[in-house]
Amino acid sequence: MTIGNVTVSDRAAKKIAAILQNEPAGAMLRVSVEGGGCSGFQYKFDVERDRAEDDLVLERGNATVLIDPISVGFLAGSEIDFVDDLIGSAFKINNPNAKSSCGCGTSFSL
């Protein structure tokens, strides 16, 4: 599924749906980009029930992802994925705009 050139992988959609299932009705996952982190910008993931009029909404199965318009600019062409490996499990943003990222993958620079 692609909106604003941001995609959500099957793995991420399944994990988001599992998380939202344990939240109150109407819960959605918000993905945003904020200043900070060890590389300049960082990804933020929040569960919330309120959506702004100008949010981009990605829906896949029982998963709903919200992205504010400013963050979409930083995330253009990205894939929201979920990885589960030996060092742990986490959402991962595969961002073609990032010139570098930190070792844990939660912050990046342009």
C-alpha positions as CSV (number, residue, x, y, z in Angstrom):
1,M,0.0,0.0,0.0
2,T,1.4,3.4,-1.0
3,I,0.2,6.9,-0.2
4,G,2.6,9.9,-0.5
5,N,5.2,7.4,-1.6
6,V,5.3,5.8,1.9
7,T,4.6,2.1,2.1
8,V,3.8,-0.3,4.9
9,S,5.1,-3.8,4.6
10,D,3.0,-6.9,5.4
11,R,5.1,-7.6,8.5
12,A,4.6,-4.0,9.8
13,A,0.9,-4.1,9.1
14,K,0.4,-7.3,11.0
15,K,2.4,-6.0,14.0
16,I,0.5,-2.7,14.0
17,A,-2.8,-4.5,13.9
18,A,-1.7,-6.7,16.8
19,I,-0.7,-3.6,18.8
20,L,-3.9,-1.7,18.0
21,Q,-6.0,-4.7,18.9
22,N,-5.0,-4.2,22.6
23,E,-5.8,-0.5,22.5
24,P,-9.2,1.3,22.8
25,A,-11.4,1.3,19.8
26,G,-10.3,3.8,17.1
27,A,-6.6,3.6,18.0
28,M,-4.1,4.3,15.2
29,L,-0.3,4.4,14.9
30,R,1.3,7.8,14.3
31,V,4.7,7.8,12.7
32,S,6.5,11.1,12.7
33,V,9.9,12.7,12.3
34,E,11.3,15.0,15.0
35,G,14.6,16.9,15.4
36,G,17.0,15.2,17.7
37,G,18.6,11.8,18.0
38,C,22.3,11.1,17.6
39,S,22.1,11.7,13.8
40,G,19.9,14.9,13.6
41,F,16.4,13.5,13.1
42,Q,14.6,10.7,14.8
43,Y,11.5,8.6,14.1
44,K,8.7,8.6,16.6
45,F,5.9,6.0,17.0
46,D,2.8,6.8,19.1
47,V,-0.6,5.2,19.5
48,E,-3.4,7.7,19.4
49,R,-7.0,8.1,18.6
50,D,-7.2,11.6,17.2
51,R,-6.4,12.3,13.6
52,A,-5.8,15.7,12.0
53,E,-7.5,16.8,8.9
54,D,-4.2,17.0,7.0
55,D,-2.8,13.7,8.1
56,L,-2.0,11.1,5.5
57,V,-3.7,7.9,6.4
58,L,-2.3,4.5,5.4
59,E,-4.7,1.6,6.0
60,R,-3.8,-2.1,5.5
61,G,-6.0,-4.8,7.0
62,N,-6.7,-3.8,10.6
63,A,-3.7,-1.4,10.7
64,T,-4.0,2.3,10.4
65,V,-1.0,4.6,10.2
66,L,-1.1,8.4,10.5
67,I,1.6,10.7,9.1
68,D,1.6,14.4,9.5
69,P,2.3,16.5,6.3
70,I,5.8,17.7,7.5
71,S,6.9,14.2,8.4
72,V,5.8,12.9,4.9
73,G,8.4,15.2,3.4
74,F,11.1,13.4,5.3
75,L,9.6,10.0,4.7
76,A,8.9,10.3,1.0
77,G,9.7,7.0,-0.7
78,S,10.2,5.1,2.6
79,E,8.9,1.8,3.7
80,I,7.7,1.2,7.2
81,D,8.8,-2.4,8.1
82,F,9.0,-4.6,11.2
83,V,12.0,-6.7,11.9
84,D,12.4,-9.5,14.4
85,D,16.0,-10.8,14.7
86,L,18.5,-12.0,17.2
87,I,19.1,-8.5,18.7
88,G,15.4,-7.7,19.1
89,S,12.3,-6.7,17.3
90,A,11.3,-3.2,16.2
91,F,9.7,-1.1,13.5
92,K,12.3,0.0,11.0
93,I,12.0,2.8,8.4
94,N,13.8,2.1,5.2
95,N,14.3,5.7,4.2
96,P,16.0,6.4,0.8
97,N,16.4,10.1,1.8
98,A,18.7,9.3,4.8
99,K,22.3,9.9,4.1
100,S,23.4,8.3,7.4
101,S,21.7,6.7,10.4
102,C,22.7,5.7,13.9
103,G,23.5,2.1,14.8
104,C,20.0,1.4,16.2
105,G,18.2,2.9,13.2
106,T,16.0,5.3,15.1
107,S,17.7,8.5,14.0
108,F,19.1,9.7,10.7
109,S,20.5,12.7,8.8
110,L,19.7,14.1,5.4
